[in-house]
């Protein structure tokens, strides 16, 4: 057993912040020591979450035609992708998705719309009404991702019953301009601040395999720690044909698992959710994500790519002796 990894893990087990230098060390471990890293990440997960695993589902309520140029995204109008585009779907379709998610064992449903923000008043009101209906008629926790928000929008969403907002930082501040030029890191940070002030829980994470360096991953993890977010979704690039990232090679399963462990060490008591690109990057090691430190995952389809059938994921959780957290 590697003594240094154990020593760093003891700090995370006591919820004491690890140093940048230690984070760098963890992200560079190789060969057999990688298994020590997973061993301790698993111990940290067990300490804060026991056997409990959260599963969430999402519905893509408005898709494509986005004005922004995030270079990994199939929904950007800057790139020629084969994505199906549509305007905001009717309330009953989102409510049905909530019922299906509840029946499939999901804890929450994320309502996701493409675009920089929701700048159409009618659409925003429609979304608020849908959230009210889901809160009233189902057990599922309504979460949402609506792009950049003003303080007023965040307050209205919270009043409608939205529990949690998702707004990813995607990468480190210093690398962000390499993946998006149409808005700034500060825009994203501001949405997180106003959502927090409105009393919403914060789900904020990243995408990996987009050309970032180890240091970017570490800086991002410490930024999220400072922001004291509630949930950290980790996405791994699934290259989309037509985007600037179409030829990116992606991560190996071991690199992917090491990123999960690194985030568990830095954010010991936060929900770490494995989201898009799980199948593509983890391949046959998908069940290892929990041993590497994750305590949450998305089930069903991702935003614009397909996932495993929900039943298969639920069976995986059961086969591992873990327990699904029911809402
Ligand atoms: S990630 Fe969001 S903001 Fe960026 S292009 Fe895609 S839908 Fe638009």
py3Dmol code that shows the C-alpha trace and the ligand (Angstrom):
import py3Dmol

protein = """\
ATOM      1  CA  UNK A   1       0.000   0.000   0.000  1.00  0.00           C
ATOM      2  CA  UNK A   2       1.331   3.457  -0.967  1.00  0.00           C
ATOM      3  CA  UNK A   3       1.848   5.469   2.239  1.00  0.00           C
ATOM      4  CA  UNK A   4       1.486   8.872   0.650  1.00  0.00           C
ATOM      5  CA  UNK A   5      -1.909   8.057  -0.893  1.00  0.00           C
ATOM      6  CA  UNK A   6      -3.057   6.722   2.491  1.00  0.00           C
ATOM      7  CA  UNK A   7      -1.873   9.878   4.246  1.00  0.00           C
ATOM      8  CA  UNK A   8      -3.737  12.112   1.786  1.00  0.00           C
ATOM      9  CA  UNK A   9      -6.827   9.902   2.117  1.00  0.00           C
ATOM     10  CA  UNK A  10      -6.781  10.335   5.904  1.00  0.00           C
ATOM     11  CA  UNK A  11      -7.128  14.096   5.349  1.00  0.00           C
ATOM     12  CA  UNK A  12     -10.096  13.605   3.004  1.00  0.00           C
ATOM     13  CA  UNK A  13     -11.653  11.168   5.487  1.00  0.00           C
ATOM     14  CA  UNK A  14     -11.572  14.003   8.027  1.00  0.00           C
ATOM     15  CA  UNK A  15     -12.866  16.431   5.395  1.00  0.00           C
ATOM     16  CA  UNK A  16      -9.665  18.458   5.556  1.00  0.00           C
ATOM     17  CA  UNK A  17      -8.636  20.124   2.304  1.00  0.00           C
ATOM     18  CA  UNK A  18      -5.779  18.388   0.548  1.00  0.00           C
ATOM     19  CA  UNK A  19      -2.982  20.490  -0.948  1.00  0.00           C
ATOM     20  CA  UNK A  20      -2.505  21.278  -4.624  1.00  0.00           C
ATOM     21  CA  UNK A  21       0.745  19.366  -4.504  1.00  0.00           C
ATOM     22  CA  UNK A  22      -1.002  16.273  -3.120  1.00  0.00           C
ATOM     23  CA  UNK A  23      -3.729  16.556  -5.760  1.00  0.00           C
ATOM     24  CA  UNK A  24      -1.052  16.630  -8.439  1.00  0.00           C
ATOM     25  CA  UNK A  25       0.604  13.583  -6.888  1.00  0.00           C
ATOM     26  CA  UNK A  26      -2.700  11.667  -6.898  1.00  0.00           C
ATOM     27  CA  UNK A  27      -3.347  12.462 -10.526  1.00  0.00           C
ATOM     28  CA  UNK A  28       0.060  11.146 -11.519  1.00  0.00           C
ATOM     29  CA  UNK A  29       0.061   7.755  -9.780  1.00  0.00           C
ATOM     30  CA  UNK A  30       0.723   4.835 -12.086  1.00  0.00           C
ATOM     31  CA  UNK A  31       0.577   1.061 -12.331  1.00  0.00           C
ATOM     32  CA  UNK A  32      -0.293  -0.802  -9.113  1.00  0.00           C
ATOM     33  CA  UNK A  33      -0.660   2.417  -7.132  1.00  0.00           C
ATOM     34  CA  UNK A  34      -3.733   3.280  -9.162  1.00  0.00           C
ATOM     35  CA  UNK A  35      -5.524   0.495  -7.265  1.00  0.00           C
ATOM     36  CA  UNK A  36      -4.497   2.094  -3.962  1.00  0.00           C
ATOM     37  CA  UNK A  37      -6.022   5.323  -5.232  1.00  0.00           C
ATOM     38  CA  UNK A  38      -9.323   3.564  -5.996  1.00  0.00           C
ATOM     39  CA  UNK A  39      -9.216   1.708  -2.655  1.00  0.00           C
ATOM     40  CA  UNK A  40      -9.035   4.975  -0.708  1.00  0.00           C
ATOM     41  CA  UNK A  41     -11.501   6.815  -2.937  1.00  0.00           C
ATOM     42  CA  UNK A  42     -13.928   4.000  -2.218  1.00  0.00           C
ATOM     43  CA  UNK A  43     -13.285   4.305   1.539  1.00  0.00           C
ATOM     44  CA  UNK A  44     -14.001   8.049   1.355  1.00  0.00           C
ATOM     45  CA  UNK A  45     -17.236   7.412  -0.567  1.00  0.00           C
ATOM     46  CA  UNK A  46     -18.297   4.823   2.021  1.00  0.00           C
ATOM     47  CA  UNK A  47     -17.597   7.206   4.880  1.00  0.00           C
ATOM     48  CA  UNK A  48     -19.847   9.965   3.518  1.00  0.00           C
ATOM     49  CA  UNK A  49     -22.477   8.048   1.562  1.00  0.00           C
ATOM     50  CA  UNK A  50     -22.375   4.422   2.718  1.00  0.00           C
ATOM     51  CA  UNK A  51     -23.871   2.102   0.141  1.00  0.00           C
ATOM     52  CA  UNK A  52     -26.333   4.659  -1.108  1.00  0.00           C
ATOM     53  CA  UNK A  53     -26.276   5.537  -4.808  1.00  0.00           C
ATOM     54  CA  UNK A  54     -28.317   8.291  -6.402  1.00  0.00           C
ATOM     55  CA  UNK A  55     -29.632   7.943  -9.924  1.00  0.00           C
ATOM     56  CA  UNK A  56     -30.983  10.834 -11.937  1.00  0.00           C
ATOM     57  CA  UNK A  57     -32.531  11.102 -15.311  1.00  0.00           C
ATOM     58  CA  UNK A  58     -32.810  13.989 -17.767  1.00  0.00           C
ATOM     59  CA  UNK A  59     -35.173  15.190 -20.444  1.00  0.00           C
ATOM     60  CA  UNK A  60     -33.968  17.335 -23.308  1.00  0.00           C
ATOM     61  CA  UNK A  61     -36.857  19.818 -23.346  1.00  0.00           C
ATOM     62  CA  UNK A  62     -35.462  22.111 -26.029  1.00  0.00           C
ATOM     63  CA  UNK A  63     -32.745  20.948 -28.351  1.00  0.00           C
ATOM     64  CA  UNK A  64     -30.225  22.451 -30.740  1.00  0.00           C
ATOM     65  CA  UNK A  65     -30.031  25.923 -32.367  1.00  0.00           C
ATOM     66  CA  UNK A  66     -27.773  27.221 -29.616  1.00  0.00           C
ATOM     67  CA  UNK A  67     -26.040  30.534 -30.271  1.00  0.00           C
ATOM     68  CA  UNK A  68     -22.968  29.487 -28.262  1.00  0.00           C
ATOM     69  CA  UNK A  69     -19.874  27.797 -29.678  1.00  0.00           C
ATOM     70  CA  UNK A  70     -18.878  25.245 -27.000  1.00  0.00           C
ATOM     71  CA  UNK A  71     -16.627  23.104 -29.152  1.00  0.00           C
ATOM     72  CA  UNK A  72     -17.732  19.701 -27.832  1.00  0.00           C
ATOM     73  CA  UNK A  73     -21.458  20.303 -28.121  1.00  0.00           C
ATOM     74  CA  UNK A  74     -23.778  18.849 -30.729  1.00  0.00           C
ATOM     75  CA  UNK A  75     -26.366  21.565 -29.996  1.00  0.00           C
ATOM     76  CA  UNK A  76     -24.291  24.520 -31.096  1.00  0.00           C
ATOM     77  CA  UNK A  77     -25.537  26.219 -34.271  1.00  0.00           C
ATOM     78  CA  UNK A  78     -21.880  26.968 -35.119  1.00  0.00           C
ATOM     79  CA  UNK A  79     -21.346  23.359 -36.216  1.00  0.00           C
ATOM     80  CA  UNK A  80     -23.021  21.036 -38.676  1.00  0.00           C
ATOM     81  CA  UNK A  81     -24.128  18.108 -36.565  1.00  0.00           C
ATOM     82  CA  UNK A  82     -26.871  15.601 -37.147  1.00  0.00           C
ATOM     83  CA  UNK A  83     -28.787  16.432 -34.018  1.00  0.00           C
ATOM     84  CA  UNK A  84     -32.580  16.631 -34.059  1.00  0.00           C
ATOM     85  CA  UNK A  85     -33.540  20.244 -33.291  1.00  0.00           C
ATOM     86  CA  UNK A  86     -36.796  21.259 -31.637  1.00  0.00           C
ATOM     87  CA  UNK A  87     -38.347  24.106 -29.675  1.00  0.00           C
ATOM     88  CA  UNK A  88     -39.572  23.781 -26.104  1.00  0.00           C
ATOM     89  CA  UNK A  89     -41.722  20.660 -25.836  1.00  0.00           C
ATOM     90  CA  UNK A  90     -45.192  20.769 -24.257  1.00  0.00           C
ATOM     91  CA  UNK A  91     -45.651  20.584 -20.517  1.00  0.00           C
ATOM     92  CA  UNK A  92     -47.344  17.179 -20.623  1.00  0.00           C
ATOM     93  CA  UNK A  93     -44.309  15.610 -22.343  1.00  0.00           C
ATOM     94  CA  UNK A  94     -41.972  16.824 -19.585  1.00  0.00           C
ATOM     95  CA  UNK A  95     -44.426  15.700 -16.894  1.00  0.00           C
ATOM     96  CA  UNK A  96     -44.617  12.264 -18.558  1.00  0.00           C
ATOM     97  CA  UNK A  97     -40.825  12.092 -18.559  1.00  0.00           C
ATOM     98  CA  UNK A  98     -40.916  12.828 -14.809  1.00  0.00           C
ATOM     99  CA  UNK A  99     -43.372   9.972 -14.225  1.00  0.00           C
ATOM    100  CA  UNK A 100     -41.244   7.574 -16.312  1.00  0.00           C
ATOM    101  CA  UNK A 101     -38.109   8.643 -14.444  1.00  0.00           C
ATOM    102  CA  UNK A 102     -39.859   8.077 -11.115  1.00  0.00           C
ATOM    103  CA  UNK A 103     -41.010   4.608 -12.211  1.00  0.00           C
ATOM    104  CA  UNK A 104     -37.509   3.709 -13.379  1.00  0.00           C
ATOM    105  CA  UNK A 105     -36.084   4.432  -9.913  1.00  0.00           C
ATOM    106  CA  UNK A 106     -34.566   7.856 -10.557  1.00  0.00           C
ATOM    107  CA  UNK A 107     -34.276  10.293  -7.665  1.00  0.00           C
ATOM    108  CA  UNK A 108     -34.569  13.396  -9.819  1.00  0.00           C
ATOM    109  CA  UNK A 109     -35.356  14.586 -13.293  1.00  0.00           C
ATOM    110  CA  UNK A 110     -33.226  17.283 -14.874  1.00  0.00           C
ATOM    111  CA  UNK A 111     -35.147  19.413 -17.368  1.00  0.00           C
ATOM    112  CA  UNK A 112     -32.550  20.631 -19.846  1.00  0.00           C
ATOM    113  CA  UNK A 113     -32.904  23.349 -22.481  1.00  0.00           C
ATOM    114  CA  UNK A 114     -30.309  24.328 -25.057  1.00  0.00           C
ATOM    115  CA  UNK A 115     -29.161  27.904 -25.487  1.00  0.00           C
ATOM    116  CA  UNK A 116     -27.346  30.694 -23.693  1.00  0.00           C
ATOM    117  CA  UNK A 117     -30.419  31.429 -21.581  1.00  0.00           C
ATOM    118  CA  UNK A 118     -34.222  31.365 -21.715  1.00  0.00           C
ATOM    119  CA  UNK A 119     -34.948  34.808 -23.147  1.00  0.00           C
ATOM    120  CA  UNK A 120     -38.521  34.182 -24.164  1.00  0.00           C
ATOM    121  CA  UNK A 121     -40.989  35.082 -21.396  1.00  0.00           C
ATOM    122  CA  UNK A 122     -43.607  32.628 -22.606  1.00  0.00           C
ATOM    123  CA  UNK A 123     -41.068  29.775 -22.515  1.00  0.00           C
ATOM    124  CA  UNK A 124     -39.851  30.730 -19.071  1.00  0.00           C
ATOM    125  CA  UNK A 125     -43.393  30.807 -17.692  1.00  0.00           C
ATOM    126  CA  UNK A 126     -44.095  27.471 -19.331  1.00  0.00           C
ATOM    127  CA  UNK A 127     -41.008  25.964 -17.634  1.00  0.00           C
ATOM    128  CA  UNK A 128     -42.032  27.366 -14.227  1.00  0.00           C
ATOM    129  CA  UNK A 129     -45.543  25.896 -14.621  1.00  0.00           C
ATOM    130  CA  UNK A 130     -44.099  22.512 -15.579  1.00  0.00           C
ATOM    131  CA  UNK A 131     -41.902  22.526 -12.483  1.00  0.00           C
ATOM    132  CA  UNK A 132     -44.949  23.353 -10.329  1.00  0.00           C
ATOM    133  CA  UNK A 133     -46.882  20.425 -11.815  1.00  0.00           C
ATOM    134  CA  UNK A 134     -44.021  17.955 -11.278  1.00  0.00           C
ATOM    135  CA  UNK A 135     -43.544  19.128  -7.673  1.00  0.00           C
ATOM    136  CA  UNK A 136     -47.261  18.702  -7.015  1.00  0.00           C
ATOM    137  CA  UNK A 137     -47.899  15.395  -8.785  1.00  0.00           C
ATOM    138  CA  UNK A 138     -44.762  13.306  -8.331  1.00  0.00           C
ATOM    139  CA  UNK A 139     -42.171  12.278  -5.784  1.00  0.00           C
ATOM    140  CA  UNK A 140     -39.349  13.082  -8.136  1.00  0.00           C
ATOM    141  CA  UNK A 141     -37.111  16.076  -7.408  1.00  0.00           C
ATOM    142  CA  UNK A 142     -37.314  18.588 -10.268  1.00  0.00           C
ATOM    143  CA  UNK A 143     -33.898  19.837 -11.312  1.00  0.00           C
ATOM    144  CA  UNK A 144     -33.097  22.006 -14.313  1.00  0.00           C
ATOM    145  CA  UNK A 145     -30.463  23.363 -16.645  1.00  0.00           C
ATOM    146  CA  UNK A 146     -31.517  26.509 -18.466  1.00  0.00           C
ATOM    147  CA  UNK A 147     -28.270  28.239 -19.355  1.00  0.00           C
ATOM    148  CA  UNK A 148     -27.292  31.553 -17.841  1.00  0.00           C
ATOM    149  CA  UNK A 149     -29.756  32.905 -15.250  1.00  0.00           C
ATOM    150  CA  UNK A 150     -30.432  36.314 -13.788  1.00  0.00           C
ATOM    151  CA  UNK A 151     -31.181  36.694 -10.095  1.00  0.00           C
ATOM    152  CA  UNK A 152     -34.883  37.182 -10.886  1.00  0.00           C
ATOM    153  CA  UNK A 153     -35.034  34.027 -12.994  1.00  0.00           C
ATOM    154  CA  UNK A 154     -33.348  31.988 -10.258  1.00  0.00           C
ATOM    155  CA  UNK A 155     -35.833  33.282  -7.676  1.00  0.00           C
ATOM    156  CA  UNK A 156     -38.826  32.452  -9.921  1.00  0.00           C
ATOM    157  CA  UNK A 157     -37.508  28.935 -10.551  1.00  0.00           C
ATOM    158  CA  UNK A 158     -36.981  28.338  -6.826  1.00  0.00           C
ATOM    159  CA  UNK A 159     -40.493  29.631  -6.062  1.00  0.00           C
ATOM    160  CA  UNK A 160     -41.918  27.227  -8.656  1.00  0.00           C
ATOM    161  CA  UNK A 161     -40.438  24.277  -6.768  1.00  0.00           C
ATOM    162  CA  UNK A 162     -37.135  23.743  -8.576  1.00  0.00           C
ATOM    163  CA  UNK A 163     -34.757  22.073  -6.132  1.00  0.00           C
ATOM    164  CA  UNK A 164     -31.478  22.178  -7.960  1.00  0.00           C
ATOM    165  CA  UNK A 165     -29.956  24.012 -10.880  1.00  0.00           C
ATOM    166  CA  UNK A 166     -27.326  22.460 -13.107  1.00  0.00           C
ATOM    167  CA  UNK A 167     -24.807  24.813 -14.630  1.00  0.00           C
ATOM    168  CA  UNK A 168     -21.410  23.356 -15.444  1.00  0.00           C
ATOM    169  CA  UNK A 169     -18.144  25.259 -15.404  1.00  0.00           C
ATOM    170  CA  UNK A 170     -16.877  22.610 -17.874  1.00  0.00           C
ATOM    171  CA  UNK A 171     -13.167  23.147 -17.219  1.00  0.00           C
ATOM    172  CA  UNK A 172     -10.689  25.466 -15.491  1.00  0.00           C
ATOM    173  CA  UNK A 173     -10.923  29.224 -15.901  1.00  0.00           C
ATOM    174  CA  UNK A 174      -7.592  29.358 -17.738  1.00  0.00           C
ATOM    175  CA  UNK A 175      -8.611  26.701 -20.301  1.00  0.00           C
ATOM    176  CA  UNK A 176     -12.211  27.840 -20.843  1.00  0.00           C
ATOM    177  CA  UNK A 177     -11.474  30.196 -23.779  1.00  0.00           C
ATOM    178  CA  UNK A 178     -10.148  27.184 -25.723  1.00  0.00           C
ATOM    179  CA  UNK A 179     -13.559  25.537 -25.685  1.00  0.00           C
ATOM    180  CA  UNK A 180     -15.927  28.501 -25.809  1.00  0.00           C
ATOM    181  CA  UNK A 181     -15.577  32.071 -27.068  1.00  0.00           C
ATOM    182  CA  UNK A 182     -19.174  33.303 -27.056  1.00  0.00           C
ATOM    183  CA  UNK A 183     -19.508  33.677 -23.300  1.00  0.00           C
ATOM    184  CA  UNK A 184     -17.157  33.832 -20.348  1.00  0.00           C
ATOM    185  CA  UNK A 185     -16.302  31.845 -17.275  1.00  0.00           C
ATOM    186  CA  UNK A 186     -17.546  34.824 -15.272  1.00  0.00           C
ATOM    187  CA  UNK A 187     -21.013  34.444 -16.871  1.00  0.00           C
ATOM    188  CA  UNK A 188     -21.097  30.873 -15.654  1.00  0.00           C
ATOM    189  CA  UNK A 189     -19.875  31.742 -12.172  1.00  0.00           C
ATOM    190  CA  UNK A 190     -22.496  34.456 -11.885  1.00  0.00           C
ATOM    191  CA  UNK A 191     -25.295  31.981 -12.616  1.00  0.00           C
ATOM    192  CA  UNK A 192     -24.017  29.803  -9.798  1.00  0.00           C
ATOM    193  CA  UNK A 193     -23.903  32.752  -7.403  1.00  0.00           C
ATOM    194  CA  UNK A 194     -27.432  34.010  -8.172  1.00  0.00           C
ATOM    195  CA  UNK A 195     -28.829  30.467  -7.995  1.00  0.00           C
ATOM    196  CA  UNK A 196     -27.252  29.966  -4.589  1.00  0.00           C
ATOM    197  CA  UNK A 197     -28.668  33.259  -3.371  1.00  0.00           C
ATOM    198  CA  UNK A 198     -32.108  32.117  -4.547  1.00  0.00           C
ATOM    199  CA  UNK A 199     -31.799  29.041  -2.341  1.00  0.00           C
ATOM    200  CA  UNK A 200     -31.315  26.506  -5.128  1.00  0.00           C
ATOM    201  CA  UNK A 201     -28.984  23.565  -4.677  1.00  0.00           C
ATOM    202  CA  UNK A 202     -26.090  23.672  -7.122  1.00  0.00           C
ATOM    203  CA  UNK A 203     -25.094  20.925  -9.511  1.00  0.00           C
ATOM    204  CA  UNK A 204     -21.934  22.051 -11.249  1.00  0.00           C
ATOM    205  CA  UNK A 205     -19.366  19.967 -13.004  1.00  0.00           C
ATOM    206  CA  UNK A 206     -17.225  19.485 -16.014  1.00  0.00           C
ATOM    207  CA  UNK A 207     -16.342  17.676 -19.169  1.00  0.00           C
ATOM    208  CA  UNK A 208     -13.003  15.891 -19.585  1.00  0.00           C
ATOM    209  CA  UNK A 209     -11.048  14.724 -22.608  1.00  0.00           C
ATOM    210  CA  UNK A 210     -11.425  18.081 -24.405  1.00  0.00           C
ATOM    211  CA  UNK A 211      -7.701  18.854 -24.480  1.00  0.00           C
ATOM    212  CA  UNK A 212      -7.372  20.038 -20.893  1.00  0.00           C
ATOM    213  CA  UNK A 213      -4.315  19.250 -18.784  1.00  0.00           C
ATOM    214  CA  UNK A 214      -4.137  17.604 -15.388  1.00  0.00           C
ATOM    215  CA  UNK A 215      -3.705  21.029 -13.772  1.00  0.00           C
ATOM    216  CA  UNK A 216      -6.993  22.210 -15.325  1.00  0.00           C
ATOM    217  CA  UNK A 217      -8.819  19.298 -13.716  1.00  0.00           C
ATOM    218  CA  UNK A 218      -7.271  20.083 -10.354  1.00  0.00           C
ATOM    219  CA  UNK A 219      -8.008  23.828 -10.572  1.00  0.00           C
ATOM    220  CA  UNK A 220     -11.584  23.095 -11.489  1.00  0.00           C
ATOM    221  CA  UNK A 221     -12.019  20.691  -8.567  1.00  0.00           C
ATOM    222  CA  UNK A 222     -10.700  23.302  -6.127  1.00  0.00           C
ATOM    223  CA  UNK A 223     -12.941  25.981  -7.666  1.00  0.00           C
ATOM    224  CA  UNK A 224     -15.946  23.730  -7.091  1.00  0.00           C
ATOM    225  CA  UNK A 225     -14.804  23.137  -3.530  1.00  0.00           C
ATOM    226  CA  UNK A 226     -14.604  26.877  -2.935  1.00  0.00           C
ATOM    227  CA  UNK A 227     -18.064  27.367  -4.446  1.00  0.00           C
ATOM    228  CA  UNK A 228     -19.355  24.683  -2.067  1.00  0.00           C
ATOM    229  CA  UNK A 229     -21.551  23.118  -4.740  1.00  0.00           C
ATOM    230  CA  UNK A 230     -23.846  20.235  -3.796  1.00  0.00           C
ATOM    231  CA  UNK A 231     -23.322  17.925  -6.721  1.00  0.00           C
ATOM    232  CA  UNK A 232     -20.527  17.506  -9.248  1.00  0.00           C
ATOM    233  CA  UNK A 233     -21.475  15.865 -12.548  1.00  0.00           C
ATOM    234  CA  UNK A 234     -18.453  14.507 -14.411  1.00  0.00           C
ATOM    235  CA  UNK A 235     -18.894  14.181 -18.168  1.00  0.00           C
ATOM    236  CA  UNK A 236     -16.362  12.556 -20.460  1.00  0.00           C
ATOM    237  CA  UNK A 237     -16.109  13.543 -24.103  1.00  0.00           C
ATOM    238  CA  UNK A 238     -18.132  11.550 -26.575  1.00  0.00           C
ATOM    239  CA  UNK A 239     -16.822  13.124 -29.803  1.00  0.00           C
ATOM    240  CA  UNK A 240     -19.622  14.364 -32.024  1.00  0.00           C
ATOM    241  CA  UNK A 241     -19.140  14.426 -35.740  1.00  0.00           C
ATOM    242  CA  UNK A 242     -19.196  17.992 -37.080  1.00  0.00           C
ATOM    243  CA  UNK A 243     -17.834  19.628 -33.913  1.00  0.00           C
ATOM    244  CA  UNK A 244     -14.207  20.748 -33.513  1.00  0.00           C
ATOM    245  CA  UNK A 245     -13.763  17.867 -31.080  1.00  0.00           C
ATOM    246  CA  UNK A 246     -14.893  15.217 -33.572  1.00  0.00           C
ATOM    247  CA  UNK A 247     -11.422  13.666 -33.888  1.00  0.00           C
ATOM    248  CA  UNK A 248     -10.450  13.812 -30.218  1.00  0.00           C
ATOM    249  CA  UNK A 249      -9.335  10.399 -29.058  1.00  0.00           C
ATOM    250  CA  UNK A 250     -11.030  10.430 -25.664  1.00  0.00           C
ATOM    251  CA  UNK A 251      -9.795   9.010 -22.397  1.00  0.00           C
ATOM    252  CA  UNK A 252      -8.843   5.487 -21.458  1.00  0.00           C
ATOM    253  CA  UNK A 253     -11.013   3.762 -18.833  1.00  0.00           C
ATOM    254  CA  UNK A 254      -8.144   4.026 -16.311  1.00  0.00           C
ATOM    255  CA  UNK A 255      -7.678   7.770 -16.922  1.00  0.00           C
ATOM    256  CA  UNK A 256     -11.419   8.229 -16.516  1.00  0.00           C
ATOM    257  CA  UNK A 257     -11.453   6.335 -13.208  1.00  0.00           C
ATOM    258  CA  UNK A 258      -8.458   8.316 -11.955  1.00  0.00           C
ATOM    259  CA  UNK A 259     -10.313  11.580 -12.597  1.00  0.00           C
ATOM    260  CA  UNK A 260     -13.274  10.267 -10.585  1.00  0.00           C
ATOM    261  CA  UNK A 261     -10.961   9.367  -7.685  1.00  0.00           C
ATOM    262  CA  UNK A 262      -9.191  12.713  -7.810  1.00  0.00           C
ATOM    263  CA  UNK A 263     -12.520  14.524  -7.472  1.00  0.00           C
ATOM    264  CA  UNK A 264     -13.536  12.246  -4.580  1.00  0.00           C
ATOM    265  CA  UNK A 265     -10.329  13.088  -2.692  1.00  0.00           C
ATOM    266  CA  UNK A 266     -10.767  16.850  -3.251  1.00  0.00           C
ATOM    267  CA  UNK A 267     -14.535  16.909  -2.664  1.00  0.00           C
ATOM    268  CA  UNK A 268     -14.932  14.088  -0.121  1.00  0.00           C
ATOM    269  CA  UNK A 269     -18.488  14.818   1.052  1.00  0.00           C
ATOM    270  CA  UNK A 270     -20.022  16.030  -2.229  1.00  0.00           C
ATOM    271  CA  UNK A 271     -22.210  14.072  -4.596  1.00  0.00           C
ATOM    272  CA  UNK A 272     -20.023  12.933  -7.495  1.00  0.00           C
ATOM    273  CA  UNK A 273     -22.206  12.001 -10.417  1.00  0.00           C
ATOM    274  CA  UNK A 274     -21.005  10.207 -13.523  1.00  0.00           C
ATOM    275  CA  UNK A 275     -22.895  11.629 -16.468  1.00  0.00           C
ATOM    276  CA  UNK A 276     -22.349  11.787 -20.244  1.00  0.00           C
ATOM    277  CA  UNK A 277     -19.713   9.742 -22.024  1.00  0.00           C
ATOM    278  CA  UNK A 278     -19.658   7.048 -19.355  1.00  0.00           C
ATOM    279  CA  UNK A 279     -20.040   4.084 -21.739  1.00  0.00           C
ATOM    280  CA  UNK A 280     -17.700   5.510 -24.358  1.00  0.00           C
ATOM    281  CA  UNK A 281     -14.835   6.231 -21.933  1.00  0.00           C
ATOM    282  CA  UNK A 282     -15.227   3.557 -19.252  1.00  0.00           C
ATOM    283  CA  UNK A 283     -16.230   0.822 -21.668  1.00  0.00           C
ATOM    284  CA  UNK A 284     -16.271  -2.509 -19.775  1.00  0.00           C
ATOM    285  CA  UNK A 285     -15.228  -0.791 -16.526  1.00  0.00           C
ATOM    286  CA  UNK A 286     -18.471   1.125 -15.978  1.00  0.00           C
ATOM    287  CA  UNK A 287     -19.204  -0.599 -12.672  1.00  0.00           C
ATOM    288  CA  UNK A 288     -15.797   0.522 -11.385  1.00  0.00           C
ATOM    289  CA  UNK A 289     -16.994   4.132 -11.219  1.00  0.00           C
ATOM    290  CA  UNK A 290     -18.373   3.515  -7.721  1.00  0.00           C
ATOM    291  CA  UNK A 291     -15.167   1.859  -6.531  1.00  0.00           C
ATOM    292  CA  UNK A 292     -13.297   4.887  -7.910  1.00  0.00           C
ATOM    293  CA  UNK A 293     -15.422   7.124  -5.677  1.00  0.00           C
ATOM    294  CA  UNK A 294     -18.634   8.099  -7.475  1.00  0.00           C
ATOM    295  CA  UNK A 295     -21.875   7.900  -5.498  1.00  0.00           C
ATOM    296  CA  UNK A 296     -24.285   8.999  -8.202  1.00  0.00           C
ATOM    297  CA  UNK A 297     -24.952   8.407 -11.861  1.00  0.00           C
ATOM    298  CA  UNK A 298     -27.319   9.267 -14.641  1.00  0.00           C
ATOM    299  CA  UNK A 299     -29.599   6.537 -15.855  1.00  0.00           C
ATOM    300  CA  UNK A 300     -31.321   6.314 -19.206  1.00  0.00           C
ATOM    301  CA  UNK A 301     -30.182   8.427 -22.109  1.00  0.00           C
ATOM    302  CA  UNK A 302     -27.807  11.358 -21.807  1.00  0.00           C
ATOM    303  CA  UNK A 303     -28.640  14.681 -23.388  1.00  0.00           C
ATOM    304  CA  UNK A 304     -27.900  13.860 -26.995  1.00  0.00           C
ATOM    305  CA  UNK A 305     -26.272  10.422 -26.803  1.00  0.00           C
ATOM    306  CA  UNK A 306     -27.723   7.103 -25.665  1.00  0.00           C
ATOM    307  CA  UNK A 307     -26.969   5.450 -22.351  1.00  0.00           C
ATOM    308  CA  UNK A 308     -27.488   1.922 -21.063  1.00  0.00           C
ATOM    309  CA  UNK A 309     -31.088   0.829 -20.517  1.00  0.00           C
ATOM    310  CA  UNK A 310     -32.063   1.995 -16.981  1.00  0.00           C
ATOM    311  CA  UNK A 311     -32.769  -1.611 -15.878  1.00  0.00           C
ATOM    312  CA  UNK A 312     -29.184  -2.626 -16.680  1.00  0.00           C
ATOM    313  CA  UNK A 313     -27.763   0.179 -14.559  1.00  0.00           C
ATOM    314  CA  UNK A 314     -30.105  -0.602 -11.668  1.00  0.00           C
ATOM    315  CA  UNK A 315     -29.063  -4.250 -11.857  1.00  0.00           C
ATOM    316  CA  UNK A 316     -25.395  -3.212 -11.844  1.00  0.00           C
ATOM    317  CA  UNK A 317     -25.981  -1.201  -8.653  1.00  0.00           C
ATOM    318  CA  UNK A 318     -27.770  -4.159  -7.038  1.00  0.00           C
ATOM    319  CA  UNK A 319     -25.125  -6.668  -8.163  1.00  0.00           C
ATOM    320  CA  UNK A 320     -22.444  -4.521  -6.513  1.00  0.00           C
ATOM    321  CA  UNK A 321     -24.320  -4.723  -3.194  1.00  0.00           C
ATOM    322  CA  UNK A 322     -25.109  -0.994  -3.369  1.00  0.00           C
ATOM    323  CA  UNK A 323     -28.498   0.539  -2.704  1.00  0.00           C
ATOM    324  CA  UNK A 324     -30.462   2.962  -4.797  1.00  0.00           C
ATOM    325  CA  UNK A 325     -31.521   6.080  -2.910  1.00  0.00           C
ATOM    326  CA  UNK A 326     -35.249   6.513  -3.330  1.00  0.00           C
ATOM    327  CA  UNK A 327     -36.653  10.061  -3.434  1.00  0.00           C
TER     328      UNK A 327
END
"""
ligand_1 = """\
8
LIG
S -23.022 23.446 -23.969
Fe -24.940 24.643 -23.701
S -24.324 26.743 -24.153
Fe -22.699 25.451 -24.999
S -23.324 25.080 -27.153
Fe -24.149 23.386 -25.946
S -26.262 24.003 -25.425
Fe -25.125 25.856 -26.075
"""
view = py3Dmol.view(width=600, height=400)
view.addModel(protein, "pdb")
view.setStyle({"model": 0}, {"cartoon": {"style": "trace"}})
view.addModel(ligand_1, "xyz")
view.setStyle({"model": 1}, {"stick": {}})
view.zoomTo()
view.show()
